[in-house]
Amino acid sequence: MARDRSFLLALLGIVLAVLVWSGHEPRDRFTWFLEVLPVLLALPLLFLTQRAFPFTRLAYGLMAMHAVVLMIGGHYTYAEMPVFEWLQGELGWARNHYDRVGHVVQGFVPAILAREILLRTSPLRPGKWLTFLVLCVALAISAFYELVEWWVAVASGDEAVAFLATQGDVWDTQWDMLLALLGAIAALLLLSGVHTRQLRRRGLL
């Protein structure tokens, strides 16, 4: 229990440190707010539910990773992330692909969270139906996020250009959802075994 608390405090420290850095003179304050809003909403929610519904270490670690990805994107905007700008020049890419990374993570992390919630709160057990429903949840989250982007764009006009990060690609929305689905598939293939072992070790499965 003490080790879990230390682990969670370390993750919290990392997330808060990156949040402070991210909010210091971001390239576009409105875009920064939109990108880090999920982090700002999730932190108090996770704190309030930590005793009643504590997640596995794997799930908390993945959530922290996702938060960092969002906050880096918020600081620079997804179209101007420096490392991927450099890669764009070196490799001749037509666009900055950091937003593609963000959407892979948007499927990868929710897949494990959905898997844990379904295993702990429903009769489902590891198998084909669980895999199918987890992928459905991950894809639904991605699709809903695209709807949010659309609503924000309609409401705020040109101010949302950096948030949308389409970079001139008319198929950007479809790419985003496909990458989230591929991220979810990758998460299940790579982490299901580790995740199941952590759940069993804690008597949650």
N, C-alpha and C positions, 0 to 999 in steps of 0.2 A: 504493500500500500504506500509506504514512504517512497519507494522507488518510482511508483506511478506518479505520485505527486511531484517529485523532482523532475520527472520527464515532462509532465504537463507545464510546470513552471518554466522549464527551459524553452519549450515550444512557444509559450506565451511571451517570454522575453524576446525571442527572435522576431515574432510577429509584430510586437509593439515597436521594437527598434526599427524594423523595416517600414512600419507605418509612419513613424516620425520622419525618417529619411524621405519617404515617398511624398509626404505632405509639405516638405521644404522646397519652395519655389518649383513646383511642377511646371511643365511646359504649357499646360492649359488647365486652369483651376477647375472649370466646369467638367471637363473630361476626367480629371482626377477624382472628383467627387462621385461621378457616375461609376467609375471603375472600382473604387474602394468601398462603395456603399454595401455590397454583399458582405464584406469583411466587418464593417461597422455594425451590421445587423446580426451577423453570426456570432461575434464574440460574446455579447451579453446573453444571447440565447443559449450558447454552449455552457456559459458559466451558471446560468439558472438551472439547466438540466443535468449538470455534471453528476450530481448525487443520485437523482432519480433514474437517469439513463446514461450511465458512463459508457462511452464508446471504447473500442479496443485501441491499443497503442497505434496499430497500423492506421486505423481510421483517423485518429487525431493527427498523426504525422502527415498523412495525405492532405488533410484539411489545411494544415499549416503551410505545406508546399503550395497548395492552390492559392492561399492568401498572398503568399510572396509573389507568385506569378501575376496576380491581379494588381498588386501594389506597384510592381515594377512597370507594368503596362500603364498604370495610372500616372506614374511620374513622368514617363517619357512620351506617352501615347504609343499605341501598338504599331503605328506606321513609322515611328521614329526611334525605336529602341536601338541604341548605338551598336551593340554587338551584331545584331542582325542587319543593320545598315552596312557594316563592314563586310559581312558575309555576302550581302546583296551585291556589293561592288566586286568582291573577289570571285564570286561564283557566277556573276552575270544574271542574277535573279531579276525578274521584272518587278518585284515588290519586296517589301520587308515582311518576312514570314513569321515574326514573333506572334502575330495574332493567330496564326495557324497552330503554333505551339499551345497558345492559350485555349484554343478550342479542343485540342486533343486532351488537355488536362481537364477541361470542362466535362468530358465524358469519363475520363479515367477515374477521377476522384468520386463523383456521384455514384459510379457503379459499385464501388466498395461500400459506400454509405447505404445505398439502397439494399445491397445484399445483406448488410448487417441488420438493418431495420426489419427487413422481411423475415430473416431467419429467427429473429428474436421476438417478433410480434405476430407471426402467422404460423399456420401448420406446415408451411413449405420447408423442405429440406434440400440439401445440395442435389442438383439434378437438372434436367432439361427445362422444366417449368420455371425453376428459380432463375436460370440463366436467361430465358426468354423474357421474363418479367423485369429483371434487372436492366436488360438492354432497352426494353420499352420505356422504363423510367428515365434512364439516361438520355435517350433520344427526346423524350417529352420535355425534359428540363432544357435541353439545347434549343428545341423549337420554341419553347416559351420565352427563352432569353432573346431569340430573334424577334419575337413579337414585341418584347419590351424595347428593344433597339428601335423598332419601327415606330412605336408610340412616342418614344422620346424624340425621334427625328421629326415626327409630325408636330409635336408640341413646341419644339425649340428651334426648328429650322436649321439654319447654317451652323449654329452652335454645336450641333450633334455630329458634324462631319468626322471629327477626330474619334468620337466614340464609336461610330459605325465602322470605321477603319476598312471600308470596302476597297480602297486604293484603286478605284476604277474597274474592279472586277464585277461584271454583271451577275456572275454566278457565286458571289461571295457567300450569300446566305446558305446556298446548297452545300458549298464546300465546308462551311462551319458545322453544319449538322452531320455531314458525312464523317468529318474528322472526330467529332464528339462520339459518334457511334463506334468508329475504329478504336478510339481511346478506351471506350467501355469494354470492347471485346478484348483488347490488350490487357486491361486490368484483371479481367476474369481469368484469362489464360495464365497470367504471370503470378497473380497474388491469391487466388482462391484457396490454394492449399495452406499458405501461411495464415490467411485470415481464419480459415476453419480451425486450425490448431490453436490460434489465440482465443477464439471463442470457447473452444472446449476446455482449454487450460483454466479459464475463468468460470467454468460451469454455466456458460450462457447458451450452450448448444447440446 
